[in-house]
Amino acid sequence: MGTIDFLAIGDTVVDEFIELEDARVNCQIDSDACTISMRWGDKIPFKKATLVAGVGNAANAAVSASRLGLNTALVTNIGKDRDGDEIIAQLKGEKLKTSFIERHRGIPSNHHFVLSFQSERTILVKHESYPYKFPKLPKVKAVYLSSLGNGTENYHDEIASWLEKNPEIFLAFQPGTFQMKIGKERLERIYKRTNIIFVNKEEAGRILGESDLGDIKSLADKLHALGPKIVVITDGRNGAFALENGALTTVPMFPDPAPPVERTGAGDAFSSTTTAYFLSGLSLEESMKRGSINSAYVVQEIGAQKGLLTRDALESKLN
């Protein structure tokens, strides 16, 4: 197989997008939390349903890196079922190495439902419990670690031990829901080993237990104190901020080429593209600019991968 440039680790899913047409969004003036509502006990019409296989934070990052020309592989667990077959076919079609994908008989592949309405999405998630075991790997240049399901504490310990034995490997960490839930103390070894961490502003607050999210520099400093050498925090239309060597760099959001169709995968596209270009030797600021472009184009399509750009296409957008 040779050296792997970009090894993504995380759960993989099938997303079923249900585009709603009869719903209401309710927001309170004094709260950022909005709710979506539909009539109770009724038949609710929808526009269409679209099945997208082989997605999830890590899989999206792997596809992004592969389209940018990196030799890419994915470590994940799926079922020996129809959804699993669809996942394998999708990833092979993206030229990913799939030999580190463990398939399990009797445990279904993760299948999520995405309620899409007015370009935003609400995701109904269920992560299956797999007997996670870290595989034996060839030489790896960089690891992209992201969302894993409940009960994977020991699996994270395996990953941390392997990374500690291989200090030359670059680690990008994009924490998922469970990884934030179990706390920074439990994942102390991962945070200390991280070269670059990607979170949005709200996730930074969740990790740190902070309610005051107004000072990005303060949030970045506190994340840096956990161990990551570089901290990248995104803040929606306010752009992205990176703390590197004590200095804060800001990159504006790339203008939407058209109104977004669906925002799933925007963060994955930004983080993985930034990582891929940074690994190639570009400065962090230039890498983030390209991440912002890929993020803007992925939301022009349904699903987290269809809109991802190749390297040539991305550079032409930048020019």
Protein Blocks (a to p, Z undefined) as FASTA:
>chain_A
ZZafbdcedddddddddddfbdcddddfkbcbdcddddehiacddfbdcddehiajklmm
mmmmmmnopacdddddddddfklmmmmmmmmmnopafklcccdehiacdddddddeehia
cddddddddddddddddddfbdcdddddehilmmmmmmmmmmmmmmmbccdddddfklmm
nopklmmmmmmmpmbdcddfklmmmmnopablkbmmlmmmmmmmnopabdcddehjnopa
ddeehiacdddddddfbdcfblghklmmmmmmmmmmmmnopafklmmmmmmmmmmmmmmp
gcjklmpccfklmmmmmZZ
